Amino acid sequence: MPAAAIDLSAIPETQREAVTAVLRERDALKEANRRLKHLVAELNHVVHGKRSEKLSDDDRQLAFEDLETAIAEVEEKQDVQPLSEHRPRRAARRNRGYLPKDLPRIERVIEPESLLCPCGCGLMHKIGEDRTERLDIVPAQLRVVVAVRPKYACRACTDGVTQASAPTHLIEGGLPTEGAIAHVLVSKYADHLPLYRQSQILARSGIDIHRGTLADWVGTAAFHLGPVVDRLAEHLKASTKLFMDETTAPVLEPGRGRTKTGYLWALARDDRGWGGDDPPGVVFFYAPGRAGENAETFLRGFDGILQLDGYQGYNRLTRPTRKGGDPVRVAHCWAHARRKLKEVFDRDGSEIAAEGLRRIAELYKIEADIRGTAPGQRRSARQARTAPLVAAFEVWLQAQRLRISAKSRLGEKLAYIHRHWDGLQTFLQDGRVEIDSNSIENMIRPIALNRKNALFAGHDEGGRAWGRIASLIETAKINNVEPYAYLKATLEAIAAGYPQSRIDDLLPWNFAPSS
């Protein structure tokens, strides 16, 4: 009931002001609770809504951010409402983050106005202190590094002038330090800030650097980092098991004023599921199309097991006529098989699709139990526990295909699983093989984010630079290496003439940050 609905004239005049304040507070709390209920309903919709209404992973994160911001706003409004004497104060909000010990600390000692004892005894002495830590953020600091090279000459002779040689730089005579170039690379390819936005950010600090100049820096860095990426690819292709996938990379088509569809092909190693010794890594190769011959070119020199989705362009890799190596052994992805059935189930609630999903879930339960164990243990567990379930799935699959029209939506999905059946069984025979290719799908997700923010690459060469820089940044990230520190140190080493014979030292997993 709003405050106006109560007859205040019946309340003693001395209490009216207090009663009015309590009623206002009640109404404000009702409104805050109504809004909170609405926000909670929105969160539930984002998480549990129908698939057709659900957001993508990236859009969902944006929704969470905005909803959580709104909730914090409501809570803050409640905090600043006048407190009645019966209303309990909300518990103080503590730091909900971790402040690393190596962050610089700036101590500000806050002394009382007077240290004289109120009793007149003299100065008080310190018996302890309270310390409160809060995170402060200083915007990116821009500075100018000035190289000063003094000249020396002898007063007694004319044998010449002595001066230290000028240090070498990646861009001779240019404005940026290697650290500045690394910052631009990380901002563009890790934080998804297009160069024109970076130019705008710099302009707010009074630094007028055109987007085209930043593009020159990126191109120069991509060229000099090329040998490191090539060496990274050689390391990966020396492995006996890799993942491969491809994702679109829109590229501006010169002269036509529109974009065409290029592709970044990701080749990855991730042996963490079975405790392998080789560090994880990923290389992105750019190609203007999706033809399978591109995969054949990129995989030249690789012989082993290749884990991938069901794209038919990879079929040429399994043939005796394969160029650049022996026929590869393919491991297909159960997550893709599951996805096919899930599409049908979400659309019409098919009981057959639901049964297929239940059977696949049983396989994943076993995988969760054996993740991280040695390859031999994984193979033994799969042979004992998983193989019978896979055999039963095959019997069930063939029975359903006889019942369902091959032209129906469900029939097409079942045919997809049947078509890739041999590859779906590869993981049973080798403990190094994963049940799915989710590892590489996680690695290519940042490419999709960059695609969304940058819209497109300006040229095929831009696509190649995109692939090179993304290869080093993503490999650094999955090896728990800070990308900026790695790129800065690597560019500095290259500018100083780092020997080609020691290029392995420049790979992301060999980076050791200086103290």
C-alpha positions as CSV (number, residue, x, y, z in Angstrom):
1,M,0.0,0.0,0.0
2,P,1.6,3.3,-1.0
3,A,2.2,5.9,1.7
4,A,-0.6,8.2,0.4
5,A,-3.2,5.5,1.1
6,I,-2.7,5.8,4.9
7,D,-4.5,8.5,6.8
8,L,-1.6,10.3,8.4
9,S,-4.0,12.6,10.3
10,A,-4.9,9.7,12.6
11,I,-1.2,9.5,13.7
12,P,0.1,11.9,16.4
13,E,1.9,14.8,14.8
14,T,5.2,14.0,16.6
15,Q,5.3,10.5,14.9
16,R,4.1,11.5,11.4
17,E,7.5,12.2,10.0
18,A,9.0,8.9,11.2
19,V,6.0,7.0,9.9
20,T,6.2,8.7,6.5
21,A,9.9,7.8,6.3
22,V,9.2,4.2,7.1
23,L,6.5,4.0,4.4
24,R,8.8,5.6,1.8
25,E,11.5,3.0,2.7
26,R,8.9,0.2,2.4
27,D,7.8,1.3,-1.0
28,A,11.4,1.7,-2.2
29,L,12.2,-1.9,-1.0
30,K,9.1,-3.2,-2.8
31,E,10.2,-1.6,-6.0
32,A,13.8,-2.9,-5.6
33,N,12.5,-6.5,-4.9
34,R,10.2,-6.3,-7.9
35,R,13.2,-5.3,-10.1
36,L,15.4,-8.0,-8.6
37,K,12.8,-10.7,-9.3
38,H,12.6,-9.5,-12.9
39,L,16.4,-9.6,-13.3
40,V,16.5,-13.1,-11.8
41,A,13.9,-14.2,-14.3
42,E,16.0,-12.7,-17.1
43,L,19.1,-14.6,-15.9
44,N,17.1,-17.9,-15.7
45,H,15.9,-17.3,-19.3
46,V,19.5,-16.7,-20.5
47,V,20.6,-20.0,-18.8
48,H,17.6,-22.3,-19.2
49,G,15.6,-20.8,-22.1
50,K,14.6,-22.7,-25.2
51,R,17.5,-23.4,-27.5
52,S,16.0,-21.3,-30.2
53,E,15.9,-18.3,-27.8
54,K,19.3,-18.9,-26.2
55,L,22.3,-16.7,-26.8
56,S,25.7,-17.7,-28.1
57,D,28.4,-18.1,-25.5
58,D,29.8,-14.6,-26.2
59,D,26.4,-12.9,-26.2
60,R,25.5,-14.8,-23.0
61,Q,28.6,-13.3,-21.3
62,L,27.4,-9.8,-22.4
63,A,24.0,-10.5,-21.0
64,F,25.4,-11.7,-17.7
65,E,27.5,-8.6,-17.4
66,D,24.6,-6.2,-18.0
67,L,22.2,-8.2,-15.7
68,E,24.8,-8.4,-12.9
69,T,25.4,-4.6,-13.4
70,A,21.7,-4.0,-12.9
71,I,21.5,-6.2,-9.8
72,A,24.5,-4.3,-8.3
73,E,22.8,-1.0,-9.0
74,V,19.6,-2.2,-7.2
75,E,21.6,-3.4,-4.2
76,E,23.5,-0.2,-4.0
77,K,20.3,1.7,-4.1
78,Q,19.1,-0.3,-1.1
79,D,22.3,0.4,0.7
80,V,21.9,4.2,0.5
81,Q,18.2,4.2,1.5
82,P,17.7,5.8,5.0
83,L,17.9,3.1,7.6
84,S,15.1,2.7,10.0
85,E,16.1,1.7,13.5
86,H,14.7,-1.8,13.0
87,R,16.2,-2.5,9.6
88,P,19.5,-4.5,9.8
89,R,22.5,-3.1,7.9
90,R,23.7,-5.3,5.0
91,A,26.9,-7.1,5.6
92,A,30.0,-5.2,4.3
93,R,31.1,-6.2,0.9
94,R,34.6,-7.6,1.0
95,N,37.1,-7.8,-1.8
96,R,35.9,-10.6,-4.1
97,G,39.2,-10.8,-6.0
98,Y,42.7,-11.9,-5.4
99,L,45.5,-9.3,-5.3
100,P,48.8,-11.0,-6.3
101,K,51.7,-10.4,-3.9
102,D,53.9,-9.2,-6.7
103,L,51.7,-6.2,-7.5
104,P,53.3,-2.9,-6.5
105,R,51.9,-1.5,-3.2
106,I,51.5,2.2,-2.6
107,E,51.0,2.7,1.2
108,R,49.2,5.7,2.4
109,V,49.4,6.0,6.2
110,I,46.4,7.8,7.6
111,E,47.3,9.3,11.0
112,P,44.8,10.8,13.5
113,E,44.5,14.5,13.6
114,S,46.2,14.5,17.0
115,L,48.3,12.0,18.9
116,L,47.9,13.7,22.3
117,C,46.2,11.6,24.9
118,P,42.8,13.1,25.8
119,C,43.7,12.7,29.5
120,G,46.7,15.0,29.1
121,C,49.3,12.2,29.6
122,G,51.3,13.2,26.6
123,L,51.8,11.5,23.2
124,M,50.2,8.1,22.6
125,H,52.3,5.3,21.3
126,K,51.4,2.9,18.4
127,I,50.0,-0.5,19.5
128,G,49.0,-1.9,16.1
129,E,47.4,-1.0,12.8
130,D,44.6,-2.0,10.4
131,R,45.5,-2.6,6.8
132,T,43.0,-2.5,3.9
133,E,43.9,-3.4,0.4
134,R,42.0,-2.1,-2.7
135,L,42.7,-2.5,-6.3
136,D,43.6,0.7,-8.2
137,I,43.8,0.9,-12.0
138,V,45.9,3.4,-13.8
139,P,45.1,3.7,-17.5
140,A,47.8,2.6,-20.0
141,Q,50.8,4.7,-19.5
142,L,52.3,6.3,-22.5
143,R,55.9,7.4,-22.3
144,V,58.8,8.3,-24.6
145,V,62.0,6.3,-24.4
146,V,65.0,8.6,-25.2
147,A,68.2,6.9,-26.3
148,V,71.2,9.2,-25.4
149,R,74.6,8.2,-26.9
150,P,77.3,10.5,-25.5
151,K,80.3,11.2,-27.7
152,Y,83.9,11.1,-26.3
153,A,87.1,12.5,-27.7
154,C,90.6,13.0,-26.3
155,R,91.8,16.5,-25.6
156,A,95.4,15.6,-26.3
157,C,95.1,13.9,-29.7
158,T,92.9,13.7,-32.8
159,D,92.5,10.0,-33.0
160,G,88.8,10.2,-33.4
161,V,85.5,10.2,-31.5
162,T,84.2,7.3,-29.4
163,Q,80.5,6.6,-29.2
164,A,78.4,3.5,-28.5
165,S,76.6,2.0,-31.5
166,A,72.9,2.8,-31.8
167,P,70.7,-0.1,-30.5
168,T,68.9,-2.0,-33.2
169,H,65.1,-1.9,-33.5
170,L,62.5,-3.8,-35.3
171,I,61.4,-0.7,-37.2
172,E,64.6,1.3,-37.7
173,G,63.9,5.0,-37.5
174,G,60.3,4.4,-36.5
175,L,58.3,5.6,-33.5
176,P,57.5,2.4,-31.6
177,T,59.5,0.3,-29.2
178,E,59.1,-3.4,-29.4
179,G,56.9,-3.1,-26.3
180,A,54.6,-0.7,-28.1
181,I,54.3,-3.1,-31.1
182,A,53.6,-6.0,-28.8
183,H,50.8,-3.9,-27.1
184,V,49.2,-3.2,-30.5
185,L,49.4,-6.9,-31.4
186,V,47.8,-8.1,-28.2
187,S,45.1,-5.5,-28.3
188,K,44.2,-6.5,-31.8
189,Y,44.4,-10.2,-31.7
190,A,43.9,-11.1,-28.0
191,D,41.6,-8.3,-26.8
192,H,39.9,-7.9,-30.2
193,L,40.4,-4.2,-30.6
194,P,40.6,-3.2,-34.3
195,L,43.4,-0.8,-35.2
196,Y,41.0,2.2,-35.8
197,R,39.8,1.9,-32.2
198,Q,43.3,1.7,-30.9
199,S,44.0,4.9,-32.9
200,Q,41.0,6.5,-31.2
201,I,42.2,5.5,-27.7
202,L,45.7,6.9,-28.4
203,A,44.2,10.1,-29.6
204,R,42.4,10.6,-26.3
205,S,45.9,10.7,-24.7
206,G,47.1,13.2,-27.2
207,I,49.0,10.8,-29.4
208,D,48.0,11.1,-33.1
209,I,48.9,7.9,-34.8
210,H,46.9,6.9,-37.9
211,R,45.4,3.4,-38.2
212,G,47.5,2.9,-41.3
213,T,50.7,3.5,-39.3
214,L,49.6,0.9,-36.7
215,A,48.9,-1.5,-39.6
216,D,52.5,-1.0,-40.8
217,W,53.7,-2.0,-37.3
218,V,51.5,-5.1,-37.4
219,G,52.7,-6.1,-40.8
220,T,56.4,-5.7,-39.9
221,A,55.9,-7.7,-36.7
222,A,54.1,-10.5,-38.7
223,F,56.9,-10.7,-41.1
224,H,59.6,-11.0,-38.5
225,L,57.6,-13.5,-36.4
226,G,57.0,-15.7,-39.4
227,P,60.0,-17.9,-38.9
228,V,58.9,-18.5,-35.2
229,V,55.5,-19.6,-36.4
230,D,57.0,-21.8,-39.1
231,R,59.1,-23.5,-36.5
232,L,56.1,-23.9,-34.2
233,A,54.3,-25.6,-37.1
234,E,57.2,-28.0,-37.6
235,H,57.1,-29.0,-33.9
236,L,53.4,-29.7,-34.1
237,K,53.7,-31.8,-37.3
238,A,56.4,-33.9,-35.7
239,S,53.7,-35.2,-33.3
240,T,51.9,-38.5,-33.7
241,K,48.4,-37.1,-33.0
242,L,47.0,-33.7,-33.8
243,F,43.6,-31.9,-34.0
244,M,42.5,-29.9,-37.1
245,D,39.5,-27.7,-37.7
246,E,38.7,-24.6,-39.8
247,T,36.8,-21.4,-39.2
248,T,35.7,-18.6,-41.5
249,A,37.8,-15.4,-41.8
250,P,35.9,-12.8,-43.8
251,V,38.3,-10.9,-46.1
252,L,37.7,-7.7,-48.1
253,E,37.8,-8.5,-51.8
254,P,39.8,-5.7,-53.5
255,G,38.0,-3.9,-56.3
256,R,34.6,-5.2,-55.5
257,G,33.7,-3.4,-52.2
258,R,32.5,-6.5,-50.4
259,T,33.9,-9.4,-48.4
260,K,34.7,-12.9,-49.5
261,T,35.0,-15.9,-47.2
262,G,38.5,-16.9,-46.3
263,Y,39.4,-19.6,-43.8
264,L,41.8,-20.0,-41.0
265,W,42.8,-23.7,-40.6
266,A,43.8,-24.6,-37.1
267,L,46.3,-27.4,-36.4
268,A,46.7,-28.1,-32.7
269,R,48.4,-30.4,-30.2
270,D,46.9,-30.9,-26.8
271,D,48.1,-34.0,-24.9
272,R,47.0,-32.7,-21.5
273,G,44.1,-35.2,-21.4
274,W,46.6,-38.1,-21.0
275,G,49.5,-36.3,-19.4
276,G,51.7,-36.1,-22.5
277,D,55.2,-34.5,-22.2
278,D,54.8,-32.2,-25.3
279,P,53.4,-28.8,-24.6
280,P,50.1,-27.8,-26.2
281,G,50.2,-25.5,-29.2
282,V,48.2,-24.3,-32.1
283,V,49.0,-22.8,-35.6
284,F,46.5,-21.0,-37.8
285,F,47.1,-21.3,-41.5
286,Y,45.2,-18.9,-43.8
287,A,43.7,-20.0,-47.1
288,P,41.2,-18.2,-49.4
289,G,39.0,-21.2,-49.6
290,R,37.9,-24.4,-47.8
291,A,39.1,-27.0,-50.4
292,G,40.6,-30.1,-48.9
293,E,43.8,-29.5,-50.8
294,N,44.6,-26.7,-48.4
295,A,44.6,-29.2,-45.5
296,E,46.8,-31.4,-47.5
297,T,49.3,-28.6,-48.1
298,F,49.3,-27.5,-44.4
299,L,49.8,-31.1,-43.2
300,R,52.8,-31.8,-45.4
301,G,55.2,-33.8,-43.3
302,F,52.7,-35.0,-40.8
303,D,52.1,-38.8,-40.4
304,G,49.8,-39.9,-37.6
305,I,46.3,-39.7,-36.2
306,L,44.3,-36.6,-37.0
307,Q,41.2,-35.8,-34.9
308,L,38.6,-33.7,-36.7
309,D,35.0,-33.2,-37.5
310,G,33.0,-34.7,-40.3
311,Y,34.0,-32.2,-43.1
312,Q,34.4,-34.3,-46.3
313,G,37.3,-32.1,-47.5
314,Y,39.6,-34.1,-45.1
315,N,38.8,-37.4,-46.9
316,R,41.7,-36.9,-49.4
317,L,44.1,-37.2,-46.4
318,T,43.2,-40.8,-45.8
319,R,43.9,-41.9,-49.4
320,P,47.1,-43.7,-50.7
321,T,47.4,-40.8,-53.2
322,R,47.8,-38.2,-50.4
323,K,50.6,-35.7,-51.1
324,G,53.2,-34.9,-48.5
325,G,53.0,-38.0,-46.4
326,D,51.4,-41.4,-45.7
327,P,47.6,-41.7,-45.4
328,V,46.5,-40.3,-42.0
329,R,44.4,-42.2,-39.6
330,V,41.3,-40.3,-38.7
331,A,39.6,-40.0,-35.3
332,H,36.1,-38.4,-35.5
333,C,34.3,-36.4,-32.9
334,W,31.5,-37.8,-30.7
335,A,30.6,-34.2,-29.7
336,H,29.6,-33.6,-33.4
337,A,27.6,-36.8,-33.4
338,R,25.8,-35.7,-30.2
339,R,25.2,-32.3,-31.7
340,K,23.4,-33.8,-34.7
341,L,21.0,-35.7,-32.4
342,K,20.6,-32.7,-30.1
343,E,19.4,-30.5,-33.0
344,V,16.6,-33.0,-33.8
345,F,15.6,-33.4,-30.1
346,D,15.5,-29.6,-29.5
347,R,13.3,-29.2,-32.6
348,D,10.7,-31.9,-32.1
349,G,11.5,-33.8,-28.9
350,S,12.3,-37.1,-30.8
351,E,12.4,-40.1,-28.4
352,I,14.9,-41.8,-30.7
353,A,17.2,-38.7,-30.5
354,A,16.8,-38.7,-26.8
355,E,17.8,-42.3,-26.5
356,G,20.9,-41.6,-28.7
357,L,21.8,-38.7,-26.4
358,R,21.5,-40.9,-23.3
359,R,23.7,-43.5,-24.8
360,I,26.4,-40.9,-25.7
361,A,26.2,-39.5,-22.2
362,E,27.3,-42.9,-20.8
363,L,30.4,-42.7,-22.9
364,Y,31.3,-39.3,-21.6
365,K,30.8,-40.4,-18.0
366,I,33.6,-42.9,-18.5
367,E,35.8,-40.3,-20.1
368,A,35.4,-38.0,-17.1
369,D,36.6,-40.9,-14.9
370,I,39.8,-41.6,-16.8
371,R,40.8,-38.1,-17.9
372,G,44.4,-37.4,-17.0
373,T,45.4,-41.0,-16.7
374,A,48.2,-42.6,-18.8
375,P,47.3,-43.7,-22.4
376,G,47.6,-47.4,-21.4
377,Q,45.1,-47.0,-18.6
378,R,42.8,-45.1,-20.8
379,R,42.9,-47.7,-23.5
380,S,42.3,-50.5,-21.0
381,A,39.3,-48.7,-19.4
382,R,37.8,-48.0,-22.8
383,Q,38.2,-51.6,-23.9
384,A,36.6,-52.9,-20.7
385,R,33.8,-50.3,-20.2
386,T,33.3,-48.2,-23.3
387,A,33.7,-50.7,-26.1
388,P,30.6,-52.7,-25.2
389,L,28.6,-49.5,-25.0
390,V,29.8,-48.4,-28.5
391,A,29.0,-51.9,-29.9
392,A,25.5,-51.6,-28.5
393,F,25.2,-48.1,-29.9
394,E,26.0,-49.5,-33.4
395,V,23.3,-52.2,-33.1
396,W,20.8,-49.5,-32.0
397,L,21.9,-47.1,-34.8
398,Q,21.4,-49.7,-37.5
399,A,18.0,-50.7,-36.1
400,Q,16.8,-47.0,-36.1
401,R,18.1,-46.4,-39.6
402,L,15.9,-49.3,-40.8
403,R,12.9,-47.7,-39.1
404,I,13.5,-44.0,-40.1
405,S,13.3,-42.5,-43.6
406,A,16.7,-41.6,-44.8
407,K,15.3,-38.4,-46.2
408,S,13.9,-37.3,-42.9
409,R,15.8,-34.8,-40.7
410,L,16.5,-37.6,-38.1
411,G,17.4,-40.0,-40.9
412,E,20.0,-37.6,-42.2
413,K,21.6,-37.2,-38.7
414,L,21.7,-41.0,-38.2
415,A,23.3,-41.3,-41.6
416,Y,26.0,-38.8,-40.6
417,I,26.9,-40.9,-37.6
418,H,26.9,-44.1,-39.7
419,R,29.1,-42.4,-42.3
420,H,31.8,-41.6,-39.7
421,W,31.5,-44.8,-37.7
422,D,35.0,-46.0,-38.3
423,G,36.5,-42.7,-37.1
424,L,34.2,-42.6,-34.1
425,Q,35.8,-45.9,-32.9
426,T,39.4,-44.8,-33.2
427,F,39.5,-43.6,-29.6
428,L,38.9,-47.1,-28.3
429,Q,42.2,-48.3,-29.7
430,D,44.5,-45.6,-28.6
431,G,44.6,-43.9,-25.2
432,R,46.1,-40.8,-26.7
433,V,43.0,-40.0,-28.7
434,E,40.2,-38.0,-27.2
435,I,36.6,-38.8,-27.5
436,D,36.0,-35.4,-29.3
437,S,37.7,-32.4,-30.8
438,N,36.5,-29.9,-28.2
439,S,40.1,-28.9,-27.5
440,I,40.6,-27.3,-30.8
441,E,37.1,-25.8,-30.9
442,N,38.1,-23.9,-27.7
443,M,41.3,-22.8,-29.3
444,I,39.5,-21.3,-32.3
445,R,36.9,-19.4,-30.3
446,P,39.0,-16.3,-30.0
447,I,39.2,-16.2,-33.8
448,A,35.4,-15.9,-33.8
449,L,35.5,-13.1,-31.3
450,N,38.1,-11.2,-33.3
451,R,36.0,-11.8,-36.5
452,K,33.0,-10.3,-34.7
453,N,34.8,-7.2,-33.5
454,A,37.1,-6.5,-36.5
455,L,34.4,-7.5,-39.1
456,F,36.9,-8.6,-41.7
457,A,40.5,-8.7,-42.7
458,G,41.4,-6.1,-45.4
459,H,43.2,-8.5,-47.7
460,D,44.4,-12.2,-48.0
461,E,47.8,-11.0,-46.7
462,G,45.9,-9.6,-43.7
463,G,44.4,-13.0,-43.1
464,R,47.9,-14.6,-43.1
465,A,49.2,-12.0,-40.6
466,W,46.1,-12.7,-38.5
467,G,46.9,-16.4,-38.5
468,R,50.6,-15.9,-37.6
469,I,50.0,-13.5,-34.6
470,A,47.0,-15.6,-33.4
471,S,49.2,-18.7,-33.4
472,L,51.7,-17.2,-31.0
473,I,49.2,-15.5,-28.8
474,E,46.9,-18.6,-28.4
475,T,49.9,-20.9,-27.9
476,A,51.2,-18.6,-25.2
477,K,47.8,-18.5,-23.5
478,I,47.3,-22.3,-23.3
479,N,50.9,-22.6,-21.9
480,N,50.0,-20.0,-19.2
481,V,52.4,-17.5,-20.7
482,E,51.4,-13.8,-20.6
483,P,51.1,-12.8,-24.3
484,Y,52.3,-9.3,-24.1
485,A,55.4,-10.2,-22.1
486,Y,56.2,-13.0,-24.5
487,L,55.8,-10.9,-27.7
488,K,57.7,-8.0,-26.3
489,A,60.7,-10.1,-25.3
490,T,60.5,-12.1,-28.6
491,L,60.4,-8.9,-30.8
492,E,63.3,-7.4,-28.8
493,A,65.3,-10.6,-29.3
494,I,64.6,-10.6,-33.1
495,A,65.5,-6.9,-33.4
496,A,68.8,-7.7,-31.6
497,G,69.7,-10.3,-34.2
498,Y,68.7,-13.5,-32.4
499,P,70.5,-16.5,-34.2
500,Q,68.3,-18.7,-36.4
501,S,70.1,-21.7,-34.9
502,R,68.4,-21.0,-31.5
503,I,64.9,-20.2,-32.8
504,D,63.4,-22.9,-30.6
505,D,64.2,-20.7,-27.6
506,L,61.7,-18.2,-28.9
507,L,58.7,-20.6,-28.9
508,P,56.0,-19.6,-26.4
509,W,56.4,-22.7,-24.2
510,N,60.1,-21.9,-23.7
511,F,59.6,-18.3,-22.6
512,A,60.8,-17.5,-19.1
513,P,59.8,-14.0,-17.9
514,S,62.7,-12.0,-16.5
515,S,62.5,-11.0,-12.8
